[in-house]
Amino acid sequence: MVKEIEKEGKKYYICGECEFVYDSKEWAQKCEDCCKEHHSCNIEITKHAVKL
Ligand SMILES: [Zn+2]
């Protein structure tokens, strides 16, 4: 389940599996789907992650 958080007026989305943070829900959802399926992160997805 992708988690939504708000920080400094911006919304972020967190993959419920690996807890990488994204600024788009689409990427967070893709990450979570991939994490669930492969039990690991795909670098093509995690490169879109942001650091808080
Ligand atoms: Zn993930």
N, CA, C, O and the ligand as a Tripos MOL2 file, in Angstrom:
@<TRIPOS>MOLECULE
protein
  209   207    53     0     0
PROTEIN
NO_CHARGES

@<TRIPOS>ATOM
      1 N           0.8480   -1.1990    0.0000 N.3       1 MET1
      2 CA          0.0000    0.0000    0.0000 C.3       1 MET1
      3 C           0.8830    1.2490    0.0000 C.2       1 MET1
      4 O           1.6820    1.4500    0.9150 O.2       1 MET1
      5 N           0.7380    2.0790   -1.0230 N.am      2 VAL2
      6 CA          1.5120    3.3110   -1.1180 C.3       2 VAL2
      7 C           1.0270    4.2900   -0.0490 C.2       2 VAL2
      8 O          -0.1690    4.5410    0.0950 O.2       2 VAL2
      9 N           1.9890    4.8310    0.6910 N.am      3 LYS3
     10 CA          1.6450    5.8020    1.7390 C.3       3 LYS3
     11 C           1.8530    7.2190    1.2220 C.2       3 LYS3
     12 O           2.7970    7.5010    0.4840 O.2       3 LYS3
     13 N           0.9490    8.0990    1.6270 N.am      4 GLU4
     14 CA          1.0800    9.5140    1.2470 C.3       4 GLU4
     15 C           1.5470   10.3140    2.4430 C.2       4 GLU4
     16 O           1.0400   10.1430    3.5520 O.2       4 GLU4
     17 N           2.5100   11.1810    2.2190 N.am      5 ILE5
     18 CA          2.8980   12.0900    3.3010 C.3       5 ILE5
     19 C           2.9990   13.4970    2.7380 C.2       5 ILE5
     20 O           3.1390   13.6890    1.5300 O.2       5 ILE5
     21 N           2.9260   14.4650    3.6180 N.am      6 GLU6
     22 CA          3.0550   15.8390    3.1920 C.3       6 GLU6
     23 C           4.2000   16.4760    3.9440 C.2       6 GLU6
     24 O           4.2760   16.3750    5.1690 O.2       6 GLU6
     25 N           5.0890   17.1290    3.2240 N.am      7 LYS7
     26 CA          6.2320   17.7720    3.8530 C.3       7 LYS7
     27 C           6.4630   19.1050    3.1730 C.2       7 LYS7
     28 O           6.5830   19.1760    1.9500 O.2       7 LYS7
     29 N           6.5250   20.1550    3.9660 N.am      8 GLU8
     30 CA          6.7310   21.5030    3.4610 C.3       8 GLU8
     31 C           5.7760   21.8450    2.3110 C.2       8 GLU8
     32 O           6.1640   22.4600    1.3170 O.2       8 GLU8
     33 N           4.5190   21.4260    2.4780 N.am      9 GLY9
     34 CA          3.4890   21.7500    1.4970 C.3       9 GLY9
     35 C           3.5060   20.9080    0.2330 C.2       9 GLY9
     36 O           2.6930   21.1110   -0.6680 O.2       9 GLY9
     37 N           4.4430   19.9540    0.1690 N.am     10 LYS10
     38 CA          4.5000   19.0680   -1.0000 C.3      10 LYS10
     39 C           4.0740   17.6750   -0.6070 C.2      10 LYS10
     40 O           4.3000   17.2260    0.5170 O.2      10 LYS10
     41 N           3.4510   16.9990   -1.5600 N.am     11 LYS11
     42 CA          3.0370   15.6300   -1.2930 C.3      11 LYS11
     43 C           4.0780   14.6500   -1.7960 C.2      11 LYS11
     44 O           4.6430   14.8060   -2.8780 O.2      11 LYS11
     45 N           4.3160   13.6380   -0.9790 N.am     12 TYR12
     46 CA          5.2330   12.5770   -1.3800 C.3      12 TYR12
     47 C           4.5380   11.2410   -1.1980 C.2      12 TYR12
     48 O           3.6020   11.0980   -0.4100 O.2      12 TYR12
     49 N           5.0180   10.2880   -1.9400 N.am     13 TYR13
     50 CA          4.4130    8.9620   -1.9140 C.3      13 TYR13
     51 C           5.4920    7.9340   -1.6050 C.2      13 TYR13
     52 O           6.5740    7.9490   -2.1920 O.2      13 TYR13
     53 N           5.1820    7.0520   -0.6840 N.am     14 ILE14
     54 CA          6.1800    6.0880   -0.2140 C.3      14 ILE14
     55 C           5.7600    4.6720   -0.5680 C.2      14 ILE14
     56 O           4.6380    4.2480   -0.2880 O.2      14 ILE14
     57 N           6.6770    3.9560   -1.1840 N.am     15 CYS15
     58 CA          6.4510    2.5430   -1.4670 C.3      15 CYS15
     59 C           6.3050    1.7940   -0.1420 C.2      15 CYS15
     60 O           7.1870    1.8750    0.7130 O.2      15 CYS15
     61 N           5.2220    1.0820    0.0310 N.am     16 GLY16
     62 CA          4.9620    0.3700    1.2780 C.3      16 GLY16
     63 C           5.8880   -0.8090    1.5030 C.2      16 GLY16
     64 O           5.9770   -1.3220    2.6180 O.2      16 GLY16
     65 N           6.5740   -1.2410    0.4710 N.am     17 GLU17
     66 CA          7.4590   -2.4040    0.5830 C.3      17 GLU17
     67 C           8.8860   -2.0010    0.9410 C.2      17 GLU17
     68 O           9.4530   -2.5130    1.9060 O.2      17 GLU17
     69 N           9.4640   -1.0930    0.1720 N.am     18 CYS18
     70 CA         10.8790   -0.7610    0.3840 C.3      18 CYS18
     71 C          11.0700    0.6220    1.0060 C.2      18 CYS18
     72 O          12.1740    0.9750    1.4210 O.2      18 CYS18
     73 N           9.9920    1.3970    1.0680 N.am     19 GLU19
     74 CA          9.9990    2.7160    1.6890 C.3      19 GLU19
     75 C          10.8310    3.7730    0.9570 C.2      19 GLU19
     76 O          11.2320    4.7730    1.5520 O.2      19 GLU19
     77 N          11.0840    3.5520   -0.3120 N.am     20 PHE20
     78 CA         11.6200    4.6300   -1.1260 C.3      20 PHE20
     79 C          10.5270    5.6910   -1.2770 C.2      20 PHE20
     80 O           9.3360    5.3790   -1.2770 O.2      20 PHE20
     81 N          10.9520    6.9400   -1.4020 N.am     21 VAL21
     82 CA         10.0090    8.0570   -1.4690 C.3      21 VAL21
     83 C           9.9950    8.6390   -2.8790 C.2      21 VAL21
     84 O          11.0440    8.8490   -3.4880 O.2      21 VAL21
     85 N           8.8030    8.8940   -3.3820 N.am     22 TYR22
     86 CA          8.6480    9.4510   -4.7290 C.3      22 TYR22
     87 C           7.7810   10.6980   -4.6680 C.2      22 TYR22
     88 O           6.9580   10.8500   -3.7640 O.2      22 TYR22
     89 N           7.9710   11.5980   -5.6430 N.am     23 ASP23
     90 CA          7.0780   12.7570   -5.6670 C.3      23 ASP23
     91 C           5.9090   12.5380   -6.6210 C.2      23 ASP23
     92 O           5.0930   13.4360   -6.8310 O.2      23 ASP23
     93 N           5.8330   11.3570   -7.1910 N.am     24 SER24
     94 CA          4.6430   11.0380   -7.9770 C.3      24 SER24
     95 C           4.0820    9.6970   -7.5360 C.2      24 SER24
     96 O           4.8200    8.7410   -7.2980 O.2      24 SER24
     97 N           2.7730    9.6490   -7.4350 N.am     25 LYS25
     98 CA          2.1180    8.4370   -6.9690 C.3      25 LYS25
     99 C           2.3330    7.2890   -7.9520 C.2      25 LYS25
    100 O           2.4210    6.1200   -7.5740 O.2      25 LYS25
    101 N           2.4150    7.6640   -9.2150 N.am     26 GLU26
    102 CA          2.6050    6.6710  -10.2580 C.3      26 GLU26
    103 C           3.8830    5.8610  -10.0380 C.2      26 GLU26
    104 O           3.8740    4.6340  -10.1430 O.2      26 GLU26
    105 N           4.9760    6.5540   -9.7320 N.am     27 TRP27
    106 CA          6.2500    5.8660   -9.5120 C.3      27 TRP27
    107 C           6.2200    5.0510   -8.2320 C.2      27 TRP27
    108 O           6.7570    3.9440   -8.1870 O.2      27 TRP27
    109 N           5.6120    5.5770   -7.2130 N.am     28 ALA28
    110 CA          5.5270    4.8330   -5.9560 C.3      28 ALA28
    111 C           4.7480    3.5380   -6.1580 C.2      28 ALA28
    112 O           5.0980    2.4910   -5.6130 O.2      28 ALA28
    113 N           3.6940    3.6310   -6.9440 N.am     29 GLN29
    114 CA          2.8820    2.4460   -7.2150 C.3      29 GLN29
    115 C           3.6630    1.4320   -8.0540 C.2      29 GLN29
    116 O           3.6050    0.2270   -7.8110 O.2      29 GLN29
    117 N           4.3880    1.9420   -9.0380 N.am     30 LYS30
    118 CA          5.2200    1.0630   -9.8770 C.3      30 LYS30
    119 C           6.2710    0.3650   -9.0340 C.2      30 LYS30
    120 O           6.5170   -0.8310   -9.1900 O.2      30 LYS30
    121 N           6.8850    1.1230   -8.1430 N.am     31 CYS31
    122 CA          7.9070    0.5720   -7.2620 C.3      31 CYS31
    123 C           7.3020   -0.5300   -6.4040 C.2      31 CYS31
    124 O           7.8720   -1.6140   -6.2750 O.2      31 CYS31
    125 N           6.1600   -0.2490   -5.8280 N.am     32 GLU32
    126 CA          5.5450   -1.2390   -4.9520 C.3      32 GLU32
    127 C           5.1640   -2.5080   -5.7130 C.2      32 GLU32
    128 O           5.3650   -3.6180   -5.2220 O.2      32 GLU32
    129 N           4.6180   -2.3370   -6.9010 N.am     33 ASP33
    130 CA          4.2650   -3.5080   -7.7180 C.3      33 ASP33
    131 C           5.4950   -4.3470   -7.9930 C.2      33 ASP33
    132 O           5.4750   -5.5730   -7.8840 O.2      33 ASP33
    133 N           6.5700   -3.6570   -8.3520 N.am     34 CYS34
    134 CA          7.8240   -4.3310   -8.6740 C.3      34 CYS34
    135 C           8.4110   -5.0130   -7.4320 C.2      34 CYS34
    136 O           8.8860   -6.1460   -7.5110 O.2      34 CYS34
    137 N           8.3770   -4.3220   -6.2920 N.am     35 CYS35
    138 CA          8.8920   -4.8890   -5.0370 C.3      35 CYS35
    139 C           8.1410   -6.1510   -4.6560 C.2      35 CYS35
    140 O           8.7380   -7.1340   -4.2160 O.2      35 CYS35
    141 N           6.8330   -6.1160   -4.8270 N.am     36 LYS36
    142 CA          6.0010   -7.2640   -4.4600 C.3      36 LYS36
    143 C           6.2850   -8.4390   -5.3720 C.2      36 LYS36
    144 O           6.3370   -9.5880   -4.9340 O.2      36 LYS36
    145 N           6.4700   -8.1330   -6.6530 N.am     37 GLU37
    146 CA          6.6560   -9.1860   -7.6290 C.3      37 GLU37
    147 C           8.0480   -9.8160   -7.5370 C.2      37 GLU37
    148 O           8.1940  -11.0370   -7.5880 O.2      37 GLU37
    149 N           9.0550   -8.9700   -7.4000 N.am     38 HIS38
    150 CA         10.4380   -9.4720   -7.4710 C.3      38 HIS38
    151 C          11.1490   -9.5020   -6.1210 C.2      38 HIS38
    152 O          12.2590  -10.0230   -6.0090 O.2      38 HIS38
    153 N          10.5000   -8.9370   -5.0900 N.am     39 HIS39
    154 CA         11.1150   -8.8530   -3.7630 C.3      39 HIS39
    155 C          12.4550   -8.1210   -3.7940 C.2      39 HIS39
    156 O          13.3390   -8.3660   -2.9730 O.2      39 HIS39
    157 N          12.5770   -7.2270   -4.7520 N.am     40 SER40
    158 CA         13.7400   -6.3390   -4.7770 C.3      40 SER40
    159 C          13.3730   -5.1220   -5.6120 C.2      40 SER40
    160 O          12.3540   -5.1120   -6.3020 O.2      40 SER40
    161 N          14.2040   -4.1120   -5.5420 N.am     41 CYS41
    162 CA         13.9130   -2.8740   -6.2490 C.3      41 CYS41
    163 C          14.5320   -2.8800   -7.6420 C.2      41 CYS41
    164 O          15.5990   -3.4520   -7.8690 O.2      41 CYS41
    165 N          13.8490   -2.2450   -8.5430 N.am     42 ASN42
    166 CA         14.3370   -2.0840   -9.9080 C.3      42 ASN42
    167 C          15.0020   -0.7140  -10.0130 C.2      42 ASN42
    168 O          14.3740    0.3080   -9.7360 O.2      42 ASN42
    169 N          16.2560   -0.6960  -10.4080 N.am     43 ILE43
    170 CA         17.0030    0.5750  -10.4520 C.3      43 ILE43
    171 C          16.3740    1.5750  -11.4200 C.2      43 ILE43
    172 O          16.4910    2.7860  -11.2310 O.2      43 ILE43
    173 N          15.7160    1.0720  -12.4400 N.am     44 GLU44
    174 CA         15.0400    1.9670  -13.4000 C.3      44 GLU44
    175 C          13.8770    2.7100  -12.7300 C.2      44 GLU44
    176 O          13.4590    3.7730  -13.1890 O.2      44 GLU44
    177 N          13.3690    2.1380  -11.6480 N.am     45 ILE45
    178 CA         12.2890    2.7940  -10.9040 C.3      45 ILE45
    179 C          12.8700    3.6170   -9.7580 C.2      45 ILE45
    180 O          12.4730    4.7640   -9.5500 O.2      45 ILE45
    181 N          13.7960    3.0420   -9.0250 N.am     46 THR46
    182 CA         14.3040    3.7380   -7.8320 C.3      46 THR46
    183 C          15.1290    4.9690   -8.1800 C.2      46 THR46
    184 O          15.3470    5.8210   -7.3190 O.2      46 THR46
    185 N          15.5880    5.0830   -9.4110 N.am     47 LYS47
    186 CA         16.3070    6.3170   -9.7840 C.3      47 LYS47
    187 C          15.3580    7.5250   -9.7810 C.2      47 LYS47
    188 O          15.8110    8.6690   -9.7670 O.2      47 LYS47
    189 N          14.0690    7.2720   -9.7940 N.am     48 HIS48
    190 CA         13.0910    8.3620   -9.7080 C.3      48 HIS48
    191 C          12.7600    8.7250   -8.2590 C.2      48 HIS48
    192 O          12.0130    9.6690   -8.0030 O.2      48 HIS48
    193 N          13.3160    7.9770   -7.3270 N.am     49 ALA49
    194 CA         13.0470    8.2520   -5.9140 C.3      49 ALA49
    195 C          13.6860    9.5790   -5.4910 C.2      49 ALA49
    196 O          14.6680   10.0280   -6.0810 O.2      49 ALA49
    197 N          13.1140   10.1850   -4.4710 N.am     50 VAL50
    198 CA         13.6520   11.4480   -3.9570 C.3      50 VAL50
    199 C          14.1300   11.2570   -2.5350 C.2      50 VAL50
    200 O          13.6730   10.3570   -1.8310 O.2      50 VAL50
    201 N          15.0510   12.1040   -2.1160 N.am     51 LYS51
    202 CA         15.5100   12.0890   -0.7340 C.3      51 LYS51
    203 C          14.8240   13.2160    0.0210 C.2      51 LYS51
    204 O          14.7540   14.3480   -0.4570 O.2      51 LYS51
    205 N          14.3220   12.8950    1.1950 N.am     52 LEU52
    206 CA         13.6860   13.9340    2.0140 C.3      52 LEU52
    207 C          14.6710   14.5080    3.0060 C.2      52 LEU52
    208 O          14.3200   15.3960    3.7820 O.2      52 LEU52
    209 ZN          9.5460   -0.2830   -3.5840 Zn       53 ZN53
@<TRIPOS>BOND
     1     1     2 1
     2     2     3 1
     3     3     4 2
     4     3     5 am
     5     5     6 1
     6     6     7 1
     7     7     8 2
     8     7     9 am
     9     9    10 1
    10    10    11 1
    11    11    12 2
    12    11    13 am
    13    13    14 1
    14    14    15 1
    15    15    16 2
    16    15    17 am
    17    17    18 1
    18    18    19 1
    19    19    20 2
    20    19    21 am
    21    21    22 1
    22    22    23 1
    23    23    24 2
    24    23    25 am
    25    25    26 1
    26    26    27 1
    27    27    28 2
    28    27    29 am
    29    29    30 1
    30    30    31 1
    31    31    32 2
    32    31    33 am
    33    33    34 1
    34    34    35 1
    35    35    36 2
    36    35    37 am
    37    37    38 1
    38    38    39 1
    39    39    40 2
    40    39    41 am
    41    41    42 1
    42    42    43 1
    43    43    44 2
    44    43    45 am
    45    45    46 1
    46    46    47 1
    47    47    48 2
    48    47    49 am
    49    49    50 1
    50    50    51 1
    51    51    52 2
    52    51    53 am
    53    53    54 1
    54    54    55 1
    55    55    56 2
    56    55    57 am
    57    57    58 1
    58    58    59 1
    59    59    60 2
    60    59    61 am
    61    61    62 1
    62    62    63 1
    63    63    64 2
    64    63    65 am
    65    65    66 1
    66    66    67 1
    67    67    68 2
    68    67    69 am
    69    69    70 1
    70    70    71 1
    71    71    72 2
    72    71    73 am
    73    73    74 1
    74    74    75 1
    75    75    76 2
    76    75    77 am
    77    77    78 1
    78    78    79 1
    79    79    80 2
    80    79    81 am
    81    81    82 1
    82    82    83 1
    83    83    84 2
    84    83    85 am
    85    85    86 1
    86    86    87 1
    87    87    88 2
    88    87    89 am
    89    89    90 1
    90    90    91 1
    91    91    92 2
    92    91    93 am
    93    93    94 1
    94    94    95 1
    95    95    96 2
    96    95    97 am
    97    97    98 1
    98    98    99 1
    99    99   100 2
   100    99   101 am
   101   101   102 1
   102   102   103 1
   103   103   104 2
   104   103   105 am
   105   105   106 1
   106   106   107 1
   107   107   108 2
   108   107   109 am
   109   109   110 1
   110   110   111 1
   111   111   112 2
   112   111   113 am
   113   113   114 1
   114   114   115 1
   115   115   116 2
   116   115   117 am
   117   117   118 1
   118   118   119 1
   119   119   120 2
   120   119   121 am
   121   121   122 1
   122   122   123 1
   123   123   124 2
   124   123   125 am
   125   125   126 1
   126   126   127 1
   127   127   128 2
   128   127   129 am
   129   129   130 1
   130   130   131 1
   131   131   132 2
   132   131   133 am
   133   133   134 1
   134   134   135 1
   135   135   136 2
   136   135   137 am
   137   137   138 1
   138   138   139 1
   139   139   140 2
   140   139   141 am
   141   141   142 1
   142   142   143 1
   143   143   144 2
   144   143   145 am
   145   145   146 1
   146   146   147 1
   147   147   148 2
   148   147   149 am
   149   149   150 1
   150   150   151 1
   151   151   152 2
   152   151   153 am
   153   153   154 1
   154   154   155 1
   155   155   156 2
   156   155   157 am
   157   157   158 1
   158   158   159 1
   159   159   160 2
   160   159   161 am
   161   161   162 1
   162   162   163 1
   163   163   164 2
   164   163   165 am
   165   165   166 1
   166   166   167 1
   167   167   168 2
   168   167   169 am
   169   169   170 1
   170   170   171 1
   171   171   172 2
   172   171   173 am
   173   173   174 1
   174   174   175 1
   175   175   176 2
   176   175   177 am
   177   177   178 1
   178   178   179 1
   179   179   180 2
   180   179   181 am
   181   181   182 1
   182   182   183 1
   183   183   184 2
   184   183   185 am
   185   185   186 1
   186   186   187 1
   187   187   188 2
   188   187   189 am
   189   189   190 1
   190   190   191 1
   191   191   192 2
   192   191   193 am
   193   193   194 1
   194   194   195 1
   195   195   196 2
   196   195   197 am
   197   197   198 1
   198   198   199 1
   199   199   200 2
   200   199   201 am
   201   201   202 1
   202   202   203 1
   203   203   204 2
   204   203   205 am
   205   205   206 1
   206   206   207 1
   207   207   208 2
@<TRIPOS>SUBSTRUCTURE
     1 MET1         2 RESIDUE 1 A MET
     2 VAL2         6 RESIDUE 1 A VAL
     3 LYS3        10 RESIDUE 1 A LYS
     4 GLU4        14 RESIDUE 1 A GLU
     5 ILE5        18 RESIDUE 1 A ILE
     6 GLU6        22 RESIDUE 1 A GLU
     7 LYS7        26 RESIDUE 1 A LYS
     8 GLU8        30 RESIDUE 1 A GLU
     9 GLY9        34 RESIDUE 1 A GLY
    10 LYS10       38 RESIDUE 1 A LYS
    11 LYS11       42 RESIDUE 1 A LYS
    12 TYR12       46 RESIDUE 1 A TYR
    13 TYR13       50 RESIDUE 1 A TYR
    14 ILE14       54 RESIDUE 1 A ILE
    15 CYS15       58 RESIDUE 1 A CYS
    16 GLY16       62 RESIDUE 1 A GLY
    17 GLU17       66 RESIDUE 1 A GLU
    18 CYS18       70 RESIDUE 1 A CYS
    19 GLU19       74 RESIDUE 1 A GLU
    20 PHE20       78 RESIDUE 1 A PHE
    21 VAL21       82 RESIDUE 1 A VAL
    22 TYR22       86 RESIDUE 1 A TYR
    23 ASP23       90 RESIDUE 1 A ASP
    24 SER24       94 RESIDUE 1 A SER
    25 LYS25       98 RESIDUE 1 A LYS
    26 GLU26      102 RESIDUE 1 A GLU
    27 TRP27      106 RESIDUE 1 A TRP
    28 ALA28      110 RESIDUE 1 A ALA
    29 GLN29      114 RESIDUE 1 A GLN
    30 LYS30      118 RESIDUE 1 A LYS
    31 CYS31      122 RESIDUE 1 A CYS
    32 GLU32      126 RESIDUE 1 A GLU
    33 ASP33      130 RESIDUE 1 A ASP
    34 CYS34      134 RESIDUE 1 A CYS
    35 CYS35      138 RESIDUE 1 A CYS
    36 LYS36      142 RESIDUE 1 A LYS
    37 GLU37      146 RESIDUE 1 A GLU
    38 HIS38      150 RESIDUE 1 A HIS
    39 HIS39      154 RESIDUE 1 A HIS
    40 SER40      158 RESIDUE 1 A SER
    41 CYS41      162 RESIDUE 1 A CYS
    42 ASN42      166 RESIDUE 1 A ASN
    43 ILE43      170 RESIDUE 1 A ILE
    44 GLU44      174 RESIDUE 1 A GLU
    45 ILE45      178 RESIDUE 1 A ILE
    46 THR46      182 RESIDUE 1 A THR
    47 LYS47      186 RESIDUE 1 A LYS
    48 HIS48      190 RESIDUE 1 A HIS
    49 ALA49      194 RESIDUE 1 A ALA
    50 VAL50      198 RESIDUE 1 A VAL
    51 LYS51      202 RESIDUE 1 A LYS
    52 LEU52      206 RESIDUE 1 A LEU
    53 ZN53       209 GROUP 0 **** ****
